[in-house]
Amino acid sequence: MLEGSGKVEYEILDLYRHKFSPYVNAGVGAYYLFDYEPQQGDPKTTGESWGFVAPVGGGIKYRLNKRIKLFAEGNYRFFAKNLDNYPDETVSNPNRYYSLVVGASFSLQKFNRLW
């Protein structure tokens, strides 16, 4: 699976005044499935390999220095269709997927405060 998405992010606290900051993010994107076969039903056709996704999430960042930040976040992705073709009567919407991410980010330029 290949996904490209654009998200906006809002940090609750000013990360340059505090070492930690919780944040939330949301966005839209598109995905493509490579040689993917569903668990049930017919294999997906070429037209069904593309689709839209809406990721939302939140997490916490830790500032190591002015350029490097560590983060941990959880994401909730809404897909336009059921990727597995696996009907589950106990799930109200099988088009939702979850992920957890831990990583680091590096800023290419030094922080420039406008106000």
N, C-alpha and C positions, 0 to 999 in steps of 0.2 A: 504494500500500500504506500502510495506517495501522497502526501497532503501538503498543500500550500495554503496558509491562512494569514490574515492580518488581524492583529488584536490591538486594542487600546488598553492601557494599564493605568491604574490610579493608586499611588502610594498614600496610605493613610497618614503616616508621619513623614516629616522631612528627613530623608536619609542622611543628610549632611549635618544635621543637628543631633541625631540619634544613631546608635549603632544598629538597631533593629527597626524594621518597618513592615507591618502587614500590608498586603495589597490585594486588589481584585482586578480581573481582566475579562474582556469579552471581545468577540470578533466574528468574522465570517470567513469561509474558505471553500476550497474545492479539493476533491480527492480523486485518485485513480487507482483501481485494483489491478495488480499484475497477476495473471495466471491463477486467479483465486476461484476456488470451487466451493459453493455453499455446502453446509452439512446435510441439508435436505433440499429436494427440488432439482430443477434443471440448472446446469452451469450458466453463469451469467453471460449475456451477449455483450458485444462491444459497446453498444449504447448503454448498457447497465453498468459498465465499468466506471463511468464518471458519475459524480454526484456532488452535492453541496453539504457542508458541515458548518455547525455553529458552536465553536468552543467557548466555554465560560469557565472561570476558575478563580482561585485565590491562593495565597501563600504568604510566606514571610521571607524577607531579605535580611542579610547580615552584611554590613560594610566592613571589609578588611582594611581597605585604604581608599583613596580618592578614585581609583580606577577599577578595583576588583571587588565584586560582590558575590556572595554565596546565596543561593536561594533553594527553597523547597516549596513545591506547589502541587495542588490537586486540580485536575481538570475534569470537566463533564462535557462530553461531546454529543450534540444532537445531530444525527444523520437523517437525511431526507428519506431513506429507505432502510429496510431491514437487510443488513449485509449477509446474514447467514441463511436466510429463508427458513429459519427454524422457528416455527410457531410455538409460543409458550403461553398457555392460558393464564398462568399465574402472574405474568408480567403485563402491565398496562401499555407500555411502549417499548418494544424490543429494539428500538433505534437509538438507544442511549448507551454510551460507553464511557468508562472511567479510566483515568491514568494518574499516576503519581510521578513527579519529576524532581530530581535533585541535580543541581548543577552550579556553574559559576559563570559570571558575565564579566567582560572586560570592556571598559569605555575607551574608545580611540582618542578622545580628546579630554583635557582636564575639565572639571566642572566649572561652568561659567554662570554665575548667579546674576540675573537681570534686575532683581529687586532685593 
